[in-house]
Amino acid sequence: MKKWFMVLLAVLLLPPRVAPAQTIFQSGQRIRIFSPLVTEPVKIFVISDTHLFRSDSREDPYRSYSGRMAQAYNVTRHFLTGEKTNPEECLQKTVALAVERGADAIALLGDMVSYPSEAGVEWVKSTLDASGIPWFYTNGNHDWHYEGMEGTESELRDFWTRERLLPLFQGHDPKLYSVEVKGVKLIFLDNGIYEILPEQLSAFRDAVKGKQAKLLFSHIPFYAPGYSPHTSAHPDWGLATDNNYQIERRPPWPAEGPGKVTKDMWKAILKACGKNGLLATFSGHLHSEMHSDVGPWHQFTVAANCVGGYYEVILEPME
């Protein structure tokens, strides 16, 4: 039996009620979380994987790197109605719905653009700014990726985040930051290279201290039984399951699989759910709605916004 499953069993066999009692109810795109740690209702719209392809003449020197993804999602079909749509229309309609329903915040979980297009970043920012709703962003694995460009993924992520994506972070630390909305702490983690850095793990452990309602947002989901290897800390993540590196023209995943720090982050998430008021985690990346429960940990994966996907997350006091 794999060591990871032994860890999972240990978590599942924890004594009951190690976390404050909570109830989660989902109906379509609406998720309601009731918790005694929530003092007043909070509504958050969760958006991921819009995959905008907007660009202008500033993109001309990089067309050889962005050409494939510039054509990937030009025309899509809505995941509920099947009607033709496109990424810009989907984001505009989702933001308009957030305004109509009185959202307190919008969480953008990466792959808002399909490559680091200046025109795309500017359009996302202006669209969100015009909503009047506080919004927060973290990187995906495509936002900073020019296919075929030389360099390690870590180097390229850092470079293009600095050069193009910083306006979307609005002064926050791109690797990990947290904000408070009506007493609820929202933690945003960049795991767009699948692996976690030591400084991210340390910052996460600090962010989850204290008995306060918290939510974690990242682009890539974390491993849970049933999820594909295209998730952080998955025991089968690695060269043997990397079927996209040639298409995406990037270095392949390492043969040895996820690193120790990434595995330790997985454990830290479980611990925070059990003891420190981390009510749930939200991700995108897989383009499909999913929900997993691992002991006290509730993980939600949102459908791609380029086909109309979103979550309306409502946190409410436990009566």
C-alpha positions as CSV (number, residue, x, y, z in Angstrom):
1,M,0.0,0.0,0.0
2,K,1.3,3.4,-0.9
3,K,2.6,5.6,1.9
4,W,0.2,8.3,0.8
5,F,-2.8,6.1,1.4
6,M,-1.5,5.2,4.9
7,V,-1.4,9.0,5.6
8,L,-4.9,9.3,4.3
9,L,-6.2,6.5,6.5
10,A,-4.7,8.1,9.5
11,V,-6.5,11.3,8.7
12,L,-9.8,9.6,8.2
13,L,-9.5,7.8,11.5
14,L,-9.0,11.0,13.5
15,P,-11.4,11.3,16.4
16,P,-14.7,12.9,15.4
17,R,-15.4,16.6,15.7
18,V,-11.8,17.7,15.6
19,A,-13.0,20.7,13.6
20,P,-15.8,23.2,14.4
21,A,-19.1,21.6,13.3
22,Q,-20.1,22.9,9.8
23,T,-22.6,22.0,7.1
24,I,-22.1,22.3,3.3
25,F,-25.0,22.3,0.9
26,Q,-24.6,22.5,-2.9
27,S,-27.2,23.1,-5.5
28,G,-25.8,23.6,-9.0
29,Q,-23.3,26.5,-9.0
30,R,-24.4,27.7,-5.5
31,I,-22.5,26.4,-2.5
32,R,-23.6,27.3,1.0
33,I,-21.3,26.7,3.9
34,F,-22.7,27.1,7.5
35,S,-20.1,27.4,10.3
36,P,-20.0,28.8,13.8
37,L,-16.8,30.6,12.8
38,V,-18.8,32.8,10.4
39,T,-20.3,35.9,12.0
40,E,-22.2,37.4,9.1
41,P,-23.1,36.2,5.5
42,V,-20.4,36.4,3.0
43,K,-20.8,35.8,-0.8
44,I,-17.9,35.1,-3.1
45,F,-18.0,34.3,-6.8
46,V,-15.3,31.9,-7.8
47,I,-14.0,32.0,-11.4
48,S,-11.2,30.0,-13.1
49,D,-10.0,29.2,-16.6
50,T,-11.5,31.9,-18.7
51,H,-8.6,31.5,-21.2
52,L,-8.8,34.8,-22.9
53,F,-6.9,35.0,-26.2
54,R,-7.1,38.8,-26.6
55,S,-3.9,40.4,-28.0
56,D,-2.6,43.3,-30.0
57,S,0.6,44.4,-31.8
58,R,2.6,44.1,-28.6
59,E,2.2,40.4,-28.9
60,D,3.8,40.2,-32.3
61,P,7.4,39.3,-31.1
62,Y,5.9,36.3,-29.2
63,R,3.5,34.8,-31.8
64,S,5.7,31.7,-32.2
65,Y,5.1,31.0,-28.4
66,S,1.4,31.9,-28.2
67,G,0.0,30.7,-31.5
68,R,-1.5,27.4,-30.3
69,M,-3.2,28.7,-27.2
70,A,-4.4,31.8,-29.1
71,Q,-6.7,29.5,-31.1
72,A,-7.6,27.1,-28.3
73,Y,-10.8,28.7,-26.9
74,N,-12.0,31.2,-29.5
75,V,-15.4,29.7,-29.7
76,T,-16.8,27.5,-27.0
77,R,-20.1,26.0,-25.9
78,H,-21.8,26.8,-22.6
79,F,-21.4,23.8,-20.3
80,L,-25.1,24.0,-19.3
81,T,-27.0,25.1,-22.4
82,G,-24.7,23.9,-25.2
83,E,-25.1,27.3,-26.9
84,K,-22.1,28.9,-28.7
85,T,-20.2,31.4,-26.6
86,N,-16.7,32.7,-26.1
87,P,-14.3,33.5,-23.2
88,E,-15.0,37.3,-23.1
89,E,-18.7,36.9,-23.1
90,C,-18.5,34.3,-20.4
91,L,-16.5,36.5,-18.1
92,Q,-18.7,39.5,-18.7
93,K,-21.8,37.6,-17.9
94,T,-20.3,36.0,-14.8
95,V,-19.1,39.4,-13.4
96,A,-22.6,40.9,-14.2
97,L,-24.2,38.1,-12.3
98,A,-21.9,38.7,-9.3
99,V,-23.0,42.3,-9.4
100,E,-26.6,41.4,-9.7
101,R,-26.4,39.0,-6.7
102,G,-24.5,41.4,-4.5
103,A,-21.2,39.5,-4.2
104,D,-18.8,40.7,-1.5
105,A,-15.7,39.5,-3.5
106,I,-14.7,37.7,-6.7
107,A,-11.9,35.1,-6.6
108,L,-10.0,34.5,-9.8
109,L,-8.2,31.2,-9.7
110,G,-5.9,31.5,-12.7
111,D,-5.7,30.8,-16.5
112,M,-7.7,34.0,-17.0
113,V,-5.5,34.4,-20.0
114,S,-4.0,31.6,-22.2
115,Y,-0.6,33.2,-22.3
116,P,0.8,36.4,-20.7
117,S,-0.8,38.9,-23.2
118,E,-0.7,42.5,-22.1
119,A,-4.0,43.2,-23.8
120,G,-5.6,40.3,-22.1
121,V,-4.4,41.3,-18.6
122,E,-5.5,44.9,-19.2
123,W,-9.0,43.7,-20.3
124,V,-9.4,41.4,-17.3
125,K,-8.4,44.1,-14.9
126,S,-10.7,46.8,-16.4
127,T,-13.6,44.4,-16.5
128,L,-13.2,43.5,-12.8
129,D,-12.5,47.0,-11.8
130,A,-15.7,48.2,-13.5
131,S,-17.7,45.8,-11.4
132,G,-17.1,47.7,-8.2
133,I,-16.6,44.4,-6.3
134,P,-13.3,43.6,-4.6
135,W,-11.5,41.0,-6.5
136,F,-8.5,38.8,-6.0
137,Y,-6.3,36.7,-8.3
138,T,-3.7,33.9,-8.3
139,N,-1.8,32.4,-11.2
140,G,-2.7,29.4,-13.2
141,N,-0.3,27.3,-15.3
142,H,-1.1,29.1,-18.6
143,D,-1.2,32.8,-17.5
144,W,2.6,33.1,-17.5
145,H,3.4,30.3,-20.0
146,Y,4.8,31.0,-23.5
147,E,5.0,27.6,-25.1
148,G,8.5,26.7,-26.2
149,M,10.3,29.5,-24.5
150,E,13.6,28.5,-22.9
151,G,13.9,28.4,-19.1
152,T,12.6,26.4,-16.2
153,E,8.9,26.7,-15.3
154,S,9.8,28.4,-12.0
155,E,12.0,30.9,-13.8
156,L,9.5,31.7,-16.4
157,R,6.6,32.0,-13.9
158,D,8.6,34.5,-11.9
159,F,9.7,36.5,-14.9
160,W,6.3,36.8,-16.7
161,T,4.6,37.4,-13.4
162,R,6.8,40.4,-12.9
163,E,6.6,41.6,-16.5
164,R,2.9,41.1,-17.3
165,L,0.8,39.8,-14.4
166,L,1.5,42.0,-11.4
167,P,-1.4,44.3,-12.1
168,L,-3.7,41.4,-11.4
169,F,-2.2,40.9,-8.0
170,Q,-2.9,44.5,-6.9
171,G,0.2,44.7,-4.7
172,H,-0.1,41.3,-3.1
173,D,2.6,38.7,-3.0
174,P,2.1,36.5,-6.0
175,K,3.3,33.3,-4.3
176,L,0.8,33.4,-1.4
177,Y,-1.2,36.2,0.2
178,S,-4.4,36.5,2.3
179,V,-7.1,39.1,2.7
180,E,-10.2,39.4,5.0
181,V,-13.7,39.8,3.8
182,K,-16.3,40.3,6.5
183,G,-14.1,38.4,9.0
184,V,-13.4,35.5,6.7
185,K,-9.8,35.0,5.7
186,L,-9.3,34.2,2.0
187,I,-5.9,32.7,1.2
188,F,-4.6,32.7,-2.4
189,L,-1.8,30.2,-3.3
190,D,0.1,30.1,-6.6
191,N,0.7,26.4,-7.4
192,G,0.7,26.8,-11.2
193,I,3.9,24.7,-11.5
194,Y,2.2,22.0,-9.4
195,E,5.1,22.0,-6.8
196,I,5.1,24.1,-3.6
197,L,8.1,26.2,-2.5
198,P,9.4,26.2,1.1
199,E,8.5,29.8,1.6
200,Q,4.9,29.1,0.4
201,L,4.5,26.3,2.9
202,S,5.9,28.5,5.7
203,A,3.6,31.4,4.7
204,F,0.6,29.1,4.6
205,R,1.2,27.7,8.1
206,D,1.3,31.3,9.4
207,A,-1.8,32.3,7.5
208,V,-4.0,29.4,8.9
209,K,-3.1,30.1,12.6
210,G,-5.9,31.1,14.8
211,K,-9.6,30.1,15.1
212,Q,-11.0,32.1,12.2
213,A,-13.1,31.0,9.2
214,K,-10.8,30.6,6.2
215,L,-10.9,29.5,2.6
216,L,-8.0,28.5,0.4
217,F,-7.9,29.3,-3.3
218,S,-5.4,27.8,-5.8
219,H,-5.5,27.1,-9.5
220,I,-4.5,23.4,-9.4
221,P,-6.5,21.1,-7.0
222,F,-4.6,19.0,-4.5
223,Y,-4.6,15.2,-4.5
224,A,-7.7,13.4,-3.4
225,P,-8.7,9.8,-4.2
226,G,-10.4,9.8,-7.6
227,Y,-8.7,12.9,-8.9
228,S,-6.4,12.7,-12.0
229,P,-2.6,12.9,-11.6
230,H,-2.8,16.4,-12.9
231,T,-3.1,17.7,-9.3
232,S,-0.6,18.9,-6.7
233,A,0.8,16.2,-4.5
234,H,-0.8,13.4,-6.4
235,P,1.3,10.2,-5.8
236,D,1.2,9.4,-9.5
237,W,2.2,12.9,-10.7
238,G,5.4,12.7,-12.7
239,L,7.0,11.8,-16.0
240,A,5.0,8.6,-16.4
241,T,1.7,10.5,-16.4
242,D,2.8,13.7,-18.1
243,N,1.1,13.4,-21.5
244,N,1.1,17.1,-22.3
245,Y,4.7,18.3,-22.1
246,Q,5.4,17.9,-25.8
247,I,2.2,19.7,-26.9
248,E,2.8,22.5,-24.4
249,R,6.5,22.6,-25.3
250,R,7.7,22.7,-21.7
251,P,10.0,20.6,-19.5
252,P,8.4,17.2,-18.5
253,W,7.4,16.6,-14.9
254,P,10.2,14.9,-12.8
255,A,10.4,11.1,-12.8
256,E,10.6,11.1,-9.0
257,G,7.1,12.7,-8.6
258,P,6.1,15.4,-6.2
259,G,8.7,16.8,-3.8
260,K,8.6,16.6,0.0
261,V,7.5,20.3,0.4
262,T,4.5,19.7,-1.8
263,K,3.5,16.6,0.2
264,D,4.0,18.6,3.4
265,M,1.6,21.2,2.0
266,W,-1.0,18.5,1.4
267,K,-0.6,17.5,5.1
268,A,-0.8,21.1,6.3
269,I,-4.1,21.6,4.4
270,L,-5.6,18.6,6.1
271,K,-4.3,19.8,9.5
272,A,-5.7,23.3,9.0
273,C,-9.1,21.9,8.1
274,G,-9.1,19.8,11.2
275,K,-7.9,22.4,13.7
276,N,-7.7,25.9,12.3
277,G,-11.0,26.7,10.7
278,L,-10.1,26.1,7.0
279,L,-13.7,25.5,5.9
280,A,-12.9,24.4,2.3
281,T,-10.5,24.8,-0.7
282,F,-11.4,25.9,-4.2
283,S,-9.5,25.3,-7.5
284,G,-9.9,25.1,-11.2
285,H,-7.5,23.7,-13.8
286,L,-9.4,20.5,-14.6
287,H,-12.3,22.4,-16.3
288,S,-14.9,20.3,-14.6
289,E,-17.0,20.6,-11.5
290,M,-15.8,18.2,-8.8
291,H,-16.2,17.9,-5.0
292,S,-14.2,15.6,-2.7
293,D,-14.3,15.1,1.1
294,V,-11.1,13.8,2.8
295,G,-11.8,13.7,6.5
296,P,-12.6,17.3,7.5
297,W,-11.3,18.7,4.2
298,H,-13.8,19.8,1.5
299,Q,-12.3,20.5,-1.9
300,F,-14.3,22.0,-4.8
301,T,-13.1,22.3,-8.4
302,V,-15.0,24.8,-10.6
303,A,-16.0,24.3,-14.2
304,A,-14.0,26.4,-16.7
305,N,-15.3,29.9,-17.1
306,C,-14.6,29.8,-20.9
307,V,-17.7,27.6,-21.1
308,G,-19.6,29.6,-18.5
309,G,-18.5,27.9,-15.3
310,Y,-18.4,29.6,-11.9
311,Y,-19.3,29.0,-8.2
312,E,-21.4,31.3,-6.0
313,V,-20.1,30.5,-2.5
314,I,-22.2,31.7,0.4
315,L,-20.8,31.5,3.9
316,E,-23.4,31.8,6.7
317,P,-23.4,31.6,10.5
318,M,-24.4,28.3,12.0
319,E,-27.8,28.7,13.7
